[in-house]
Amino acid sequence: MDPGVIGVFVPIVAIVGGITLAAIKTMAKARIRELQIRERIAMIEKGLVPPPEVDPSGFDLAMDRHERADWTAGAPRHRRAGITLMGVGFGLMVLIAFAGHDRSSALGVGGFLVVLGAAFFINSLFELRQPPPTPSGPNQLPPPPPAGS
């Protein structure tokens, strides 16, 4: 067989094999999910109450942890986005100014991104600094120790 023909068939076989594998995996997951649903229906028909999750207490603990961590997500994200946009804006200013020999276009295009980045950065300074009060319950974690201790 010609080596050129083999070189053409290798990627084709790899792509078809990958698609076939993905399809088989999807069908297997669907079958498992169907069996889980049937098991849940059988429990309900027998008068049992199926649990909301496999580990309800672990689920509640994870949700509490997620809610506590969520209040800090905005400020660092906005700060990173602002710094990145300002860097891209300054980079475009330099690129257009030196490569295109047009300083006014460089200031316009890059300046827009720098101002947009500065807006994100300033927005991060106004974000909530303290966590919102959370109701205490049996599944709540103890509050974190103060930073100075």
N, CA and C of each residue as an Amber inpcrd file, in Angstrom:
protein
   447
   0.8450000  -1.1780000   0.0000000   0.0000000   0.0000000   0.0000000
   0.8890000   1.2400000   0.0000000   0.4530000   2.2540000  -0.6670000
   1.2070000   3.4990000  -0.8060000   1.2740000   4.2440000   0.5370000
   2.4580000   4.7350000   0.9560000   2.5580000   5.4590000   2.2290000
   1.6970000   6.7280000   2.2720000   1.4670000   7.3520000   1.1430000
   0.6230000   8.5450000   1.1110000  -0.8190000   8.2360000   1.4520000
  -1.2860000   7.0540000   1.0160000  -2.6610000   6.6460000   1.2980000
  -2.8150000   6.3470000   2.7930000  -1.7970000   5.7150000   3.3780000
  -1.8410000   5.4260000   4.8080000  -1.8590000   6.7340000   5.5980000
  -1.0750000   7.7100000   5.1600000  -1.0450000   9.0070000   5.8320000
  -2.3790000   9.7190000   5.7880000  -3.1950000   9.4440000   4.7880000
  -4.5190000  10.0600000   4.6890000  -5.5190000   9.3290000   5.5880000
  -5.3920000   7.9990000   5.6720000  -6.3580000   7.2180000   6.4370000
  -6.1650000   7.3170000   7.9430000  -4.9660000   7.5730000   8.4150000
  -4.7230000   7.6330000   9.8570000  -5.5660000   8.7250000  10.5250000
  -5.5530000   9.9720000  10.0410000  -6.3980000  10.9800000  10.7030000
  -7.8900000  10.6980000  10.5570000  -8.2880000  10.1200000   9.4220000
  -9.7070000   9.8140000   9.2240000 -10.1570000   8.7620000  10.2350000
  -9.3570000   7.7130000  10.4070000  -9.6990000   6.6640000  11.3670000
  -9.7060000   7.2290000  12.7880000  -8.7600000   8.1050000  13.1040000
  -8.7090000   8.7030000  14.4390000  -9.9500000   9.5480000  14.7030000
 -10.3660000  10.3400000  13.7500000 -11.5550000  11.1860000  13.9230000
 -12.8120000  10.3390000  14.0590000 -12.9700000   9.3550000  13.1910000
 -14.1530000   8.4870000  13.2580000 -14.1520000   7.7110000  14.5700000
 -12.9900000   7.2250000  14.9860000 -12.8990000   6.5070000  16.2510000
 -13.2410000   7.3910000  17.4390000 -12.7710000   8.6320000  17.4270000
 -13.0840000   9.5620000  18.5130000 -14.5640000   9.8690000  18.5870000
 -15.1800000  10.0860000  17.4440000 -16.6180000  10.3700000  17.4220000
 -17.4100000   9.1500000  17.8940000 -16.9900000   7.9570000  17.4590000
 -17.6600000   6.7310000  17.8890000 -17.5270000   6.5390000  19.3940000
 -16.3360000   6.7590000  19.9200000 -16.1160000   6.6320000  21.3610000
 -16.9860000   7.6150000  22.1420000 -17.0740000   8.8570000  21.6720000
 -17.9060000   9.8520000  22.3470000 -19.3780000   9.4470000  22.3190000
 -19.8310000   8.9000000  21.1890000 -21.2310000   8.4770000  21.0830000
 -21.5210000   7.3100000  22.0290000 -20.6100000   6.3520000  22.1050000
 -20.8090000   5.2060000  22.9970000 -20.8160000   5.6600000  24.4500000
 -19.9180000   6.5770000  24.8050000 -19.8600000   7.0770000  26.1740000
 -21.1470000   7.8240000  26.5320000 -21.6660000   8.6070000  25.6020000
 -22.9100000   9.3370000  25.8390000 -24.0780000   8.3800000  26.0410000
 -24.1340000   7.3260000  25.2180000 -25.2220000   6.3530000  25.3670000
 -25.1090000   5.6040000  26.6970000 -23.8990000   5.2950000  27.1280000
 -23.7190000   4.6070000  28.4030000 -24.1490000   5.4990000  29.5670000
 -23.7980000   6.7820000  29.5250000 -24.2220000   7.7040000  30.5810000
 -25.7460000   7.8460000  30.6000000 -26.3500000   7.8830000  29.4230000
 -27.8040000   8.0010000  29.3520000 -28.4680000   6.7690000  29.9510000
 -27.9020000   5.5950000  29.7030000 -28.4550000   4.3590000  30.2620000
 -28.3410000   4.3470000  31.7850000 -27.1960000   4.7940000  32.3080000
 -27.0120000   4.8620000  33.7580000 -28.0060000   5.8390000  34.3670000
 -28.1870000   6.9850000  33.7400000 -29.1340000   7.9870000  34.2430000
 -30.5600000   7.4320000  34.2170000 -30.8940000   6.6880000  33.1560000
 -32.2200000   6.0890000  33.0630000 -32.4380000   5.0880000  34.1990000
 -31.4210000   4.2840000  34.5130000 -31.5450000   3.3270000  35.6110000
 -31.6900000   4.0350000  36.9560000 -30.9870000   5.1540000  37.1270000
 -31.1360000   5.9180000  38.3680000 -32.5410000   6.4690000  38.5050000
 -33.1090000   6.9470000  37.4180000 -34.4760000   7.4750000  37.4450000
 -35.4720000   6.3610000  37.7500000 -35.2750000   5.1850000  37.1350000
 -36.1750000   4.0560000  37.4030000 -36.1020000   3.6350000  38.8780000
 -34.8840000   3.6410000  39.4330000 -34.7170000   3.3010000  40.8410000
 -35.4550000   4.3060000  41.7270000 -35.3590000   5.5660000  41.3760000
 -36.0440000   6.6140000  42.1420000 -37.5610000   6.4490000  42.0590000
 -38.0540000   6.1470000  40.8600000 -39.4980000   5.9360000  40.6830000
 -39.9540000   4.7310000  41.4900000 -39.1600000   3.6610000  41.4890000
 -39.5250000   2.4630000  42.2600000 -39.5830000   2.7730000  43.7520000
 -38.6540000   3.5900000  44.2370000 -38.6810000   3.9790000  45.6560000
 -39.9420000   4.7590000  45.9770000 -40.3100000   5.6680000  45.0890000
 -41.5060000   6.4820000  45.3140000 -42.7510000   5.6010000  45.2990000
 -42.8170000   4.6260000  44.3660000 -43.9660000   3.7370000  44.2880000
 -44.1060000   2.8740000  45.5410000 -42.9890000   2.5350000  46.1860000
 -43.0260000   1.7430000  47.4090000 -43.3050000   2.5920000  48.6420000
 -43.4070000   3.9040000  48.4670000 -43.7120000   4.7820000  49.5750000
 -42.4790000   5.3080000  50.2940000 -41.3060000   5.0640000  49.7620000
 -40.0800000   5.5790000  50.3610000 -39.7730000   6.9680000  49.8120000
 -39.0690000   7.7520000  50.5850000 -38.6820000   9.0850000  50.1570000
 -37.2260000   9.0260000  49.6910000 -36.9920000   9.2120000  48.4100000
 -35.6070000   9.1510000  47.9290000 -34.8250000  10.3750000  48.4030000
 -33.5450000  10.1970000  48.6970000 -32.7390000  11.3330000  49.1530000
 -32.5010000  12.3210000  48.0140000 -32.3330000  13.6060000  48.3400000
 -32.1000000  14.5970000  47.2870000 -30.7560000  14.3820000  46.5890000
 -29.8000000  13.8900000  47.3070000 -28.4730000  13.6020000  46.7660000
 -27.9760000  12.3250000  47.4010000 -26.8780000  11.8110000  46.9210000
 -26.3050000  10.6050000  47.5120000 -25.8870000  10.8730000  48.9520000
 -25.2990000  12.0440000  49.1980000 -24.8450000  12.4240000  50.5360000
 -25.4570000  13.7780000  50.8730000 -26.6830000  13.8050000  51.4520000
 -27.3450000  15.0910000  51.6920000 -26.5680000  16.0290000  52.6050000
 -25.9450000  15.5060000  53.6490000 -25.2020000  16.3960000  54.5490000
 -23.9760000  16.9720000  53.8450000 -23.3220000  16.1610000  53.0240000
 -22.1930000  16.6710000  52.2460000 -22.6390000  17.7050000  51.2310000
 -23.8300000  17.4880000  50.6560000 -24.3840000  18.4460000  49.7060000
 -24.6620000  19.7840000  50.3990000 -25.2760000  19.7340000  51.5910000
 -25.5590000  20.9680000  52.3300000 -24.2710000  21.6840000  52.7090000
 -23.2680000  20.9280000  53.1290000 -21.9860000  21.5200000  53.4960000
 -21.3230000  22.1960000  52.2930000 -21.3820000  21.5320000  51.1450000
 -20.7840000  22.1140000  49.9410000 -21.5310000  23.3710000  49.5110000
 -22.8500000  23.3710000  49.6260000 -23.6300000  24.5540000  49.2540000
 -23.3310000  25.7220000  50.1890000 -23.1950000  25.4380000  51.4920000
 -22.8460000  26.4970000  52.4400000 -21.4760000  27.0750000  52.1240000
 -20.5280000  26.2060000  51.8120000 -19.1830000  26.6600000  51.4730000
 -19.2070000  27.4970000  50.1860000 -20.0230000  27.0660000  49.2320000
 -20.1400000  27.8080000  47.9790000 -20.7460000  29.1930000  48.2120000
 -21.7720000  29.2730000  49.0620000 -22.4080000  30.5600000  49.3440000
 -21.4540000  31.4950000  50.0750000 -20.6160000  30.9610000  50.9580000
 -19.6580000  31.7950000  51.6760000 -18.5830000  32.3330000  50.7360000
 -18.1300000  31.5160000  49.8200000 -17.0410000  31.9240000  48.9350000
 -17.5290000  32.8250000  47.8160000 -18.8260000  32.8150000  47.5410000
 -19.3400000  33.5440000  46.3930000 -19.2350000  35.0530000  46.5420000
 -19.2650000  35.5780000  47.7560000 -19.2480000  37.0380000  47.9300000
 -17.9080000  37.6450000  47.5360000 -16.8350000  36.8720000  47.5200000
 -15.5180000  37.4120000  47.1810000 -15.1960000  37.2610000  45.7050000
 -16.0780000  36.6470000  44.9340000 -15.7410000  36.3220000  43.5460000
 -15.6720000  37.5510000  42.6450000 -16.4320000  38.5960000  42.9210000
 -16.5280000  39.7210000  41.9950000 -15.3020000  40.6060000  41.9380000
 -14.7850000  41.0320000  43.0760000 -13.6990000  42.0120000  43.0880000
 -12.4260000  41.5020000  42.4220000 -11.9200000  40.3330000  42.7580000
 -10.6980000  39.8860000  42.0690000 -10.9020000  39.6710000  40.5800000
 -12.0910000  39.2160000  40.1920000 -12.3620000  38.9990000  38.7670000
 -12.3450000  40.3300000  38.0180000 -12.9920000  41.3480000  38.5880000
 -12.9950000  42.6530000  37.9360000 -11.5920000  43.2630000  37.9070000
 -10.8420000  43.0590000  38.9920000  -9.4860000  43.6010000  39.0450000
  -8.6140000  42.9540000  37.9700000  -8.6890000  41.6290000  37.8530000
  -7.8990000  40.9310000  36.8330000  -8.3140000  41.3640000  35.4410000
  -9.6150000  41.4750000  35.2050000 -10.0900000  41.8920000  33.8900000
  -9.6260000  43.3020000  33.5700000  -9.6620000  44.1870000  34.5630000
  -9.2260000  45.5590000  34.3380000  -7.7520000  45.6520000  34.0180000
  -6.9370000  44.9410000  34.7740000  -5.4970000  44.9840000  34.5250000
  -5.1770000  44.3750000  33.1630000  -5.8500000  43.2870000  32.8080000
  -5.6130000  42.6650000  31.5070000  -6.0150000  43.5970000  30.3710000
  -7.1680000  44.2190000  30.4960000  -7.6110000  45.1300000  29.4320000
  -6.6890000  46.3420000  29.3020000  -6.2110000  46.8500000  30.4310000
  -5.2760000  47.9830000  30.3460000  -3.9820000  47.5390000  29.6630000
  -3.4980000  46.3450000  29.9650000  -2.2950000  45.8390000  29.3100000
  -2.4910000  45.6610000  27.8180000  -3.6440000  45.1110000  27.4260000
  -3.9310000  44.9440000  26.0010000  -4.0360000  46.3130000  25.3260000
  -4.6610000  47.2660000  25.9970000  -4.7920000  48.6050000  25.4230000
  -3.4480000  49.2790000  25.2190000  -2.5780000  49.2150000  26.2370000
  -1.2430000  49.8000000  26.0830000  -0.4600000  49.0780000  24.9970000
  -0.6100000  47.7570000  24.9280000   0.0730000  46.9930000  23.8870000
  -0.3950000  47.3880000  22.4950000  -1.6990000  47.5760000  22.3270000
  -2.2050000  48.0220000  21.0160000  -1.7260000  49.4270000  20.6810000
  -1.6400000  50.2770000  21.6960000  -1.1140000  51.6270000  21.4450000
   0.2970000  51.5500000  20.8780000   1.1370000  50.7590000  21.5290000
   2.5340000  50.6360000  21.0740000   2.5850000  49.9940000  19.6970000
   1.8270000  48.9230000  19.4860000   1.8390000  48.2180000  18.2100000
   1.3970000  49.1180000  17.0630000   0.2830000  49.7940000  17.2220000
  -0.2270000  50.6390000  16.1340000   0.6790000  51.8490000  15.9260000
   1.2060000  52.4020000  17.0080000   2.0560000  53.5850000  16.8770000
   3.3390000  53.2710000  16.1090000   3.9690000  52.1350000  16.4100000
   5.2390000  51.8230000  15.7630000   5.0640000  51.0980000  14.4380000
   4.1080000  50.1700000  14.3450000   3.9330000  49.4150000  13.1110000
   3.1620000  50.2170000  12.0770000   2.1870000  50.9790000  12.5110000
   1.3710000  51.7190000  11.5600000   1.7970000  53.1540000  11.3870000
   2.7130000  53.6340000  12.1890000   3.1980000  55.0200000  12.1330000
   2.0420000  56.0110000  12.2110000   1.0170000  55.6740000  12.9910000
  -0.1300000  56.5700000  13.1390000  -0.4490000  56.6940000  14.6240000
   0.0380000  57.7470000  15.2450000  -0.0910000  57.9050000  16.6880000
  -1.5340000  58.2150000  17.1120000  -2.2900000  58.9070000  16.3060000
  -3.6620000  59.2480000  16.7060000  -4.5540000  58.0040000  16.6990000
  -4.4000000  57.1320000  15.7260000  -5.1830000  55.8820000  15.7200000
  -4.7740000  54.9960000  16.8840000  -3.4740000  54.9780000  17.1820000
  -2.9850000  54.1700000  18.3010000  -3.6100000  54.6540000  19.6010000
  -3.6670000  55.9610000  19.7840000  -4.2410000  56.5190000  20.9990000
  -5.7450000  56.2330000  21.0640000  -6.4240000  56.2660000  19.9340000
  -7.8650000  56.0180000  19.9200000  -8.2190000  54.5770000  20.2390000
  -7.5980000  53.6340000  19.5490000  -7.9340000  52.2230000  19.7330000
  -7.4190000  51.7230000  21.0880000  -6.1460000  51.9370000  21.3600000
  -5.5770000  51.4720000  22.6180000  -6.1540000  52.2150000  23.8100000
  -6.3880000  53.5160000  23.6390000  -6.9440000  54.3140000  24.7270000
  -8.3210000  53.8400000  25.1410000  -9.1130000  53.4190000  24.1670000
 -10.4430000  52.8910000  24.4890000 -10.3230000  51.6860000  25.4080000
  -9.4320000  50.7490000  25.0860000  -9.2790000  49.5590000  25.9220000
  -8.6840000  49.9000000  27.2840000  -7.7930000  50.8890000  27.3360000
  -7.2240000  51.2980000  28.6220000  -8.3190000  51.8840000  29.5100000
  -9.1870000  52.7070000  28.9510000 -10.2770000  53.3020000  29.7310000
 -11.2510000  52.2170000  30.1910000 -11.5420000  51.2580000  29.3190000
 -12.4270000  50.1630000  29.6980000 -11.8010000  49.3380000  30.8280000
 -10.5020000  49.0660000  30.7480000  -9.8080000  48.3430000  31.8100000
  -9.7970000  49.1220000  33.1090000  -9.6010000  50.4310000  33.0230000
  -9.6200000  51.2670000  34.2270000 -11.0050000  51.2340000  34.8730000
 -12.0520000  51.1780000  34.0570000 -13.4060000  51.0950000  34.6020000
 -13.6000000  49.7830000  35.3650000 -13.1180000  48.6800000  34.8190000
 -13.1970000  47.3980000  35.5340000 -12.4120000  47.4590000  36.8330000
 -11.2290000  48.0440000  36.7930000 -10.3880000  48.1250000  37.9760000
 -11.0600000  48.9630000  39.0640000 -11.6160000  50.0910000  38.6850000
 -12.3100000  50.9530000  39.6460000 -13.5450000  50.2430000  40.1980000
 -14.2290000  49.4950000  39.3440000 -15.3850000  48.7290000  39.7910000
 -14.9850000  47.7150000  40.8600000 -13.7960000  47.1320000  40.7340000
 -13.3470000  46.1580000  41.7330000 -13.0980000  46.8190000  43.0840000
 -12.7930000  48.1020000  43.0970000 -12.5580000  48.8020000  44.3550000
 -13.8540000  49.0550000  45.1200000 -14.9800000  49.0650000  44.4070000
 -16.2740000  49.3070000  45.0400000 -16.9960000  48.0200000  45.4320000
 -16.3920000  46.8730000  45.1670000 -17.0290000  45.5980000  45.4880000
 -17.1480000  45.4250000  47.0000000 -18.0410000  44.5370000  47.3970000
 -18.2910000  44.2330000  48.7910000 -17.0350000  43.6490000  49.4380000
 -16.6130000  44.2100000  50.5570000 -15.3930000  43.7590000  51.2260000
 -15.6780000  42.7660000  52.3510000 -16.8300000  42.8640000  52.9870000
 -17.1800000  41.9880000  54.0970000 -18.2260000  40.9850000  53.6280000
 -18.1920000  39.7620000  54.1560000 -19.2100000  38.7940000  53.7550000
 -20.5690000  39.1960000  54.3100000 -21.6340000  38.9040000  53.5630000
 -22.9580000  39.2040000  54.0840000 -23.2570000  38.3130000  55.2740000
 -24.0910000  38.7650000  56.2040000 -24.4180000  37.9180000  57.3590000
 -25.1770000  36.6840000  56.9070000 -24.8140000  35.5630000  57.4930000
 -25.4840000  34.3100000  57.1500000 -26.2140000  33.8010000  58.3810000
 -27.3950000  33.2350000  58.1790000 -28.1200000  32.6840000  59.3280000
 -27.3920000  31.4510000  59.8390000 -27.3430000  31.3110000  61.1420000
 -26.6750000  30.1370000  61.7110000 -27.6730000  28.9980000  61.7910000
 -27.1940000  27.8330000  61.4680000 -28.0340000  26.6370000  61.4960000
 -27.1850000  25.4420000  61.8580000 -27.7830000  24.2640000  61.9050000
 -27.0270000  23.0760000  62.3140000 -25.9490000  22.6780000  61.3130000
 -26.1160000  23.0240000  60.0360000 -25.1470000  22.6110000  59.0230000
 -24.1310000  23.7020000  58.6980000 -24.1300000  24.7880000  59.4490000
 -23.2260000  25.8950000  59.1550000 -21.8350000  25.6080000  59.6910000
 -20.8330000  26.0550000  58.9520000 -19.4530000  25.9530000  59.4040000
 -19.1830000  27.0490000  60.4150000 -18.2420000  26.8410000  61.3310000
 -17.9040000  27.9220000  62.2550000 -17.2580000  29.0690000  61.4890000
 -17.3910000  30.3160000  61.9910000 -16.8140000  31.4450000  61.2680000
 -15.2800000  31.3290000  61.2390000 -14.6520000  31.8490000  60.1610000
 -13.2040000  31.7620000  60.0920000 -12.5580000  32.6150000  61.1590000
 -11.3600000  32.2200000  61.6390000 -10.6920000  33.0080000  62.6660000
 -10.2490000  34.3460000  62.1040000 -10.1070000  35.3650000  62.9600000
  -9.6570000  36.6690000  62.4820000  -8.2660000  36.5580000  61.8700000
  -7.9810000  37.4480000  60.9100000  -6.7320000  37.3940000  60.1660000
  -5.5260000  37.6590000  61.0730000  -5.6850000  38.4370000  62.1290000
  -4.5710000  38.7880000  62.9880000  -4.1750000  37.6840000  63.9580000
  -5.0340000  36.6750000  64.1460000  -4.7600000  35.6310000  65.1400000
  -3.9100000  34.5360000  64.5590000
